[in-house]
Amino acid sequence: MTSFFQFYIQTFRDIFKHSSIFTTLVLSVFLYSFFYPIAYQAEHAESLPIIVVDEEQSMITNRIITTVANSPNVEIRAITGNFAEAESMLRKQQADGILLLPSNLSNSIRRGETGGIGLYLSAANFLKTQKIGLGLATSIENALVEHTEKFQNISEFSPALSIHKIPLFNPLSGYGSYIFPAVAPLIIHQTILLGLCMLIATYRQNLAWRTSTTQFWGIFFTILTIGTLGCLYLFGFTFWLNDYPRGGNFWGMVIAVPIFLSSIIAITLFLATYLDMPERAGHVIVFSSIPLFLLSGTAWPHAAMPIWMQHIAQLLPSTQGIQMFIQLNQMGVPTYFIIPKLIYLTTVAAVFLCLAYWRLNQRRN
């Protein structure tokens, strides 16, 4: 036990001694936790440019335009009576949407006819499209409700019941609240992958170096300690600081963190045995980060991927970890719901720890 703690402390010293390894394993987590969420601090896209085509120029269209202008989601760039002119501006990317108020709008409302108002959106950015659609739909609904109240005694027409959408696990419907909880486990994954590969490659530059069982577990638990603290920092302080959904199943998260980290450490120890220099670890990061995130199912759903790609994605511990922590931190699922993921990650950790130990003790020329 004494020798284990000696190797445990010595590994910490080696990490602090090499500034590049220390920066990767420790400081990068702090840097990511502050700089990454800054880009999504606003959470929502606001003041998105639209063009209003008012063919009728009546009291009701004026009321709709006034209500739309007060919406924080959109900004009216121009009001015209020519749809072709508005379409040309949309194609030139001078606006993201067109609101068409046709010439027969007032009569359609009085008669209770469906249709009438047209909404044309650019599909170049789905987030902008969603916000424009939401802002315009709400504004138009409010304007029509006020207008039709005048005709309740002379017409059977009544507006449909309003539908209020309340997101269950992302109450603000913010992009930062959606993306960062998925990126956080990948940050831990990639910092461990890069930092531990550099550490082992540094050790292996001495061709006579071979790890003992005690040193092997000393290295393992050192990285496990750093990774656990990093996870608790991101899932706790960073989520709280940015008001992201959090704390759904705290004890489930506490159980899942060391199991997830063990699988990452095991794979990294095995991978590091094939690197001839510490700098080679950077090559692994360059081509792995984006594919790992895309295969996690966050940026693009697995159901929309080819079957063979879905199978590859499910084999990756990063995919299992990202989905698992979203379920625990944001959705608050019971712990038994993630047991299959825990079993898989435990199996991966056991297999690759054995392979890594075997590789690290091989004689090298």
Beta strands, then each sheet from edge to edge (+ up, - down):
strand 1: 48-54
strand 2: 74-80
strand 3: 97-101
strand 4: 118-121
sheet 1: 2+ 1+ 3+ 4-
end
